[in-house]
Amino acid sequence: MKLRIEVVAIDSLMVRLFDAIDEANMPWMLAASQRLSAAFGTQLVDLVPSYTTLMVQFAMSPGQARALITQALEGLQPDTGSGGRRHEIPVWYDASVGPELPVLAARSGLGEQEVVRLHSEREYPVFALGFAPGFGFMGLVDERLASPRLSTPRKRVAAGSVGIAERQTAAYPAVSPGGWNLIGRTPVRLFDREREGYSLLQPGDRVRFVAVSHAEFMALGGDDSPLEALA
Amino acid sequence: MTQLRIEASTALCQLQDAGRFGVRHLGVTQGGALDWVAMNWANWLLGNPLGAPVVEVALGGFTVVAEQDCVLALAGADLDARVDDQPQLAWRSFTLAKGQRLSLKQPKHGVRAYIAAPGGFQGGVVLGSCATVTREGLGGLDGHGVALGKGQLLAFAATLPALREVPDALRPSYPHKPVLDLVMGAQIGDFSGMSLFEAFNSDWTLDSRADRMGIRLLGPQLVYQGAPMISEGIALGAVQVPPDGQPIVLLNDRQTIGGYPRLGALTPLALAQLAQCMPGEAVRFRAVVQEEAWRQQQAYLNRWR
């Protein structure tokens, strides 16, 4: 880890901890987030974690903020225990709600069952939330599942759609445009104002997708309307 | 409780306030008034907290009728405001009697006007703010991110504050071709020397592709020579440069993280000025350093202290 502090805006500094996306970054990122939150207290306006960086927005002079960041992160140790909740997210993997499932299966030569097995086998860290409220960027998926984004994004992707882009995976919290390769759908509400904290996922959480049958999906409150119904 | 009934509105007439904070890690954007200076003045005129909920009207097309006698305040762009048929000047509070109509018709100078009411308009507070963010379905009157619509009621406290005006010397002007201060960011050295010269010495024209997420600017093509970036947090006012070399200024409803290189970020005062520029208008950038921009901002905020 090589710490750099960079100017981004009048009241914001970027704390750069790493240069590449790596699961091994996450315990460091969590520890740094916690230390910065504690050090800035009420003078922390916002903290935006991403794969390799933490953007700190503050209510103090930039000089003071820079000094405080340096001080807060001195002797940083990775957070290997406390941080990050674990989630199991049920997914109905099916071509009717995940039209790229057969495409990925054919392109990789693995077959649909093997694609599902590989996708649901790993536990993925949540690297960052972005794009939309509750949208967690997770990864990395098995290299054989890596797929470029669709050349033309869909205008409407159903809420709960589970997709792959390059070696990342995610579930869409709400209906939105989207260019990820869809392979299934979850009945879980990822962003729910009835839930404490609203978002199911937080950066640093760990997620395993669990394959469920159509009947289980429906019993969990899933909506099996085919994607075309939205178009 | 006092109410205004909305008789005409558009998708660009929305309940806004100072925005949402402390929630960016959930992927939730900031939202809030694009011209925060005008919002602050509208609220100041009524003795409200400066970030209290206001109605942001872009370009006009907004009419309300008073259900009871009330006092309102208007600040920001000249959108040809009328009370019934009489012109209503901005930068002051005024009385709207029961049955009288306030309409903001069309842009004459500037783009966005702000209407404030005593104590602030009531809205659906979500994650600490009632700022309307349509894309996220958050805020607004009912909390679900819907713009103001005909037939809806805007409610606020039934007090009648003394009428005031913003002192002439303190009113923002909306000059032709404003110069926008840009805090230089860390990637600025990764643009070609020629691009940097052009960034700060050319006119940049506002494209029609402009909304509350961002405003595209047209001008010389800027060339980024650095390595591809990993997505990272995006600050308000960030001037990002996608591969086509035409910068985009990211505004209140921007996505929270992104991976395009940035020249830096406009200052809050520059953003307030930009919010009053029409597509087709030209702006210029002036490079400033962070610490100096911060001091100027603190000095400017003193006018409300």
Contacts between the chains, C-beta under 8 A, distances in Angstrom:
chain1	res1	chain2	res2	distance
A	6	B	185	7.2
A	6	B	186	3.4
A	7	B	183	6.7
A	7	B	184	6.9
A	7	B	185	5.7
A	7	B	186	5.7
A	7	B	264	7.4
A	7	B	290	4.9
A	8	B	185	5.3
A	8	B	186	7.0
A	8	B	233	7.6
A	8	B	235	4.9
A	8	B	238	7.2
A	8	B	262	7.4
A	8	B	264	7.5
A	8	B	265	6.2
A	9	B	183	5.7
A	9	B	185	7.5
A	9	B	235	3.6
A	9	B	236	6.7
A	9	B	237	6.2
A	9	B	238	6.8
A	9	B	264	7.4
A	9	B	265	3.6
A	9	B	290	7.8
A	10	B	183	5.3
A	10	B	237	7.9
A	10	B	265	6.9
A	10	B	267	5.3
A	10	B	268	6.7
A	10	B	290	6.2
A	10	B	293	4.8
A	10	B	294	5.6
A	10	B	297	6.1
A	11	B	294	7.0
A	12	B	233	7.8
A	12	B	235	4.5
A	12	B	265	7.5
A	14	B	186	6.7
A	14	B	232	6.5
A	14	B	233	7.0
A	20	B	230	7.6
A	21	B	230	6.0
A	44	B	22	7.8
A	45	B	21	5.5
A	45	B	22	7.5
A	46	B	21	5.3
A	46	B	22	5.9
A	46	B	23	7.7
A	46	B	24	4.7
A	47	B	24	7.1
A	47	B	25	6.3
A	48	B	24	4.4
A	48	B	25	6.3
A	48	B	232	7.8
A	48	B	233	3.1
A	48	B	234	7.8
A	48	B	256	6.0
A	48	B	257	6.6
A	49	B	25	5.6
A	49	B	233	7.7
A	50	B	230	7.2
A	50	B	231	5.5
A	50	B	232	4.5
A	50	B	233	5.8
A	50	B	257	4.9
A	51	B	230	5.0
A	51	B	231	6.5
A	51	B	232	7.5
A	52	B	230	5.4
A	52	B	232	7.2
A	53	B	230	7.7
A	53	B	232	4.3
A	53	B	233	6.6
A	54	B	233	7.6
A	55	B	24	7.9
A	55	B	232	6.5
A	55	B	233	2.9
A	55	B	234	7.9
A	55	B	235	6.8
A	57	B	21	8.0
A	57	B	24	8.0
A	57	B	235	7.0
A	61	B	291	7.1
A	61	B	294	5.8
A	62	B	290	4.7
A	62	B	291	5.4
A	62	B	294	5.5
A	63	B	291	6.1
A	128	B	231	6.8
A	128	B	257	5.8
A	129	B	25	6.2
A	129	B	26	5.5
A	129	B	27	3.8
A	129	B	256	7.4
A	130	B	27	4.9
A	130	B	231	6.7
A	130	B	255	6.1
A	130	B	256	4.9
A	130	B	257	3.7
A	130	B	258	7.7
A	131	B	27	6.5
A	131	B	255	6.0
A	131	B	257	7.8
A	132	B	27	5.9
A	132	B	135	7.7
A	132	B	136	6.8
A	133	B	26	5.9
A	133	B	27	4.9
A	133	B	28	4.6
A	133	B	136	5.3
A	133	B	138	7.3
A	134	B	26	6.5
A	134	B	27	6.0
A	135	B	27	5.3
A	136	B	27	7.9
A	137	B	231	7.7
A	174	B	137	6.8
A	191	B	26	7.8
A	193	B	126	6.6
A	193	B	143	7.8
A	197	B	26	7.7
A	198	B	26	6.3
A	198	B	28	7.8
A	198	B	127	6.8
A	199	B	26	4.3
A	199	B	27	7.2
A	202	B	25	6.9
A	202	B	26	7.4
A	203	B	25	5.9
